[in-house]
Amino acid sequence: MDFNDVLHQRRSIRAFSDRPVAPETLDALLADALASPSWSNTQPYRVAVATGEQVERLRRVLSERFARVATLQRAPAWKKLAAAVRGGVLPDGDFKPILKYPADLQPRRVATGHGLYQTLGIARSDHAARDAQMARNFSFFDAPVAMFIFAHKGLGAYSALDAGIFLQSLMLSATNRGLGTCAQGALALWRSPLEAEFEIPKDYQLLCGLSLGYPADEVVNTYRPDRRTLDELVLSNRT
Ligand SMILES: Cc1cc2nc3c(=O)[nH]c(=O)nc-3n(C[C@H](O)[C@H](O)[C@H](O)COP(=O)(O)O)c2cc1C
């Protein structure tokens, strides 16, 4: 594909077909992503790739965790505390979940959420349908492949920066090969289910996940949230 087409056609895919992804294709797009630049060429990231039975196990475990935490959210405080003490329910990711967004970013976050629900025909007040859509994150939107991106904690924000560049290369390579992707912060809520499946070096922190596969022909995949204008993006001069 033409580079500009790849760049502009990539969008977050939230419904996947059951068409499998060939192992050679997965290797090819990971190799493409390795062409990314990084801080002193340290390439401070690792990737866990789940397919087949492994992706099915993770789909099940993460969906169960989310269902339990969602139920707990509506429970009285003492139940929440008891669950925290018992362990195994609350998020155990490497980074704290973002519960409160900065005031200047919150409107864009809200507009993007509303746009998605509008595309799906879900009313603002329909909390059950919204929760169900949120839950689909944890079944990887039915994708046949789930990836998890880890960044080395030793370089702080710079590892995350490099991992982000790597992630974009991966997503663009996937688009170029007719595949769809959705980067998902939601998939970094729990680390322990991944520890059970992969050898993860302790210096590597779970940044986000990525669902990957061939896009399904569903309305959710038509959603295109808008972008800042250049005026909003570029800082003004003092003079
Ligand atoms: C780091 C990162 C985390 C994201 N987390 C989620 C997520 O948990 N669930 C989800 O549905 N989309 C998630 N997204 C997708 C964004 O919502 C999406 O990129 C944004 O709305 C722009 O839309 P587009 O990707 O279709 O251009 C994430 C994207 C990035 C880059």
PDBQT file of the ligand as one rigid body, heavy atoms in Angstrom, charges set to zero:
ROOT
HETATM    1  C1  LIG A 301      -1.843   3.312  24.259  1.00  0.00    +0.000 C 
HETATM    2  C2  LIG A 301      -3.269   3.152  23.780  1.00  0.00    +0.000 A 
HETATM    3  C3  LIG A 301      -4.206   2.556  24.613  1.00  0.00    +0.000 A 
HETATM    4  C4  LIG A 301      -5.524   2.354  24.156  1.00  0.00    +0.000 A 
HETATM    5  N1  LIG A 301      -6.421   1.691  24.954  1.00  0.00    +0.000 NA
HETATM    6  C5  LIG A 301      -7.632   1.337  24.447  1.00  0.00    +0.000 A 
HETATM    7  C6  LIG A 301      -8.495   0.470  25.176  1.00  0.00    +0.000 A 
HETATM    8  O1  LIG A 301      -8.182   0.014  26.280  1.00  0.00    +0.000 OA
HETATM    9  N2  LIG A 301      -9.678   0.120  24.593  1.00  0.00    +0.000 N 
HETATM   10  C7  LIG A 301     -10.056   0.582  23.361  1.00  0.00    +0.000 A 
HETATM   11  O2  LIG A 301     -11.138   0.215  22.891  1.00  0.00    +0.000 OA
HETATM   12  N3  LIG A 301      -9.252   1.424  22.657  1.00  0.00    +0.000 NA
HETATM   13  C8  LIG A 301      -8.056   1.788  23.158  1.00  0.00    +0.000 A 
HETATM   14  N4  LIG A 301      -7.189   2.577  22.426  1.00  0.00    +0.000 N 
HETATM   15  C9  LIG A 301      -7.601   3.062  21.102  1.00  0.00    +0.000 C 
HETATM   16  C10 LIG A 301      -7.886   4.575  21.128  1.00  0.00    +0.000 C 
HETATM   17  O3  LIG A 301      -9.150   4.784  21.715  1.00  0.00    +0.000 OA
HETATM   18  C11 LIG A 301      -7.834   5.077  19.682  1.00  0.00    +0.000 C 
HETATM   19  O4  LIG A 301      -6.510   4.947  19.211  1.00  0.00    +0.000 OA
HETATM   20  C12 LIG A 301      -8.256   6.535  19.550  1.00  0.00    +0.000 C 
HETATM   21  O5  LIG A 301      -9.595   6.690  19.932  1.00  0.00    +0.000 OA
HETATM   22  C13 LIG A 301      -8.085   7.019  18.104  1.00  0.00    +0.000 C 
HETATM   23  O6  LIG A 301      -8.831   6.207  17.233  1.00  0.00    +0.000 OA
HETATM   24  P1  LIG A 301      -8.155   5.361  16.049  1.00  0.00    +0.000 P 
HETATM   25  O7  LIG A 301      -7.128   4.442  16.649  1.00  0.00    +0.000 OA
HETATM   26  O8  LIG A 301      -9.289   4.585  15.427  1.00  0.00    +0.000 OA
HETATM   27  O9  LIG A 301      -7.522   6.323  15.101  1.00  0.00    +0.000 OA
HETATM   28  C14 LIG A 301      -5.902   2.810  22.861  1.00  0.00    +0.000 A 
HETATM   29  C15 LIG A 301      -4.940   3.435  22.048  1.00  0.00    +0.000 A 
HETATM   30  C16 LIG A 301      -3.649   3.598  22.483  1.00  0.00    +0.000 A 
HETATM   31  C17 LIG A 301      -2.630   4.212  21.557  1.00  0.00    +0.000 C 
ENDROOT
TORSDOF 0
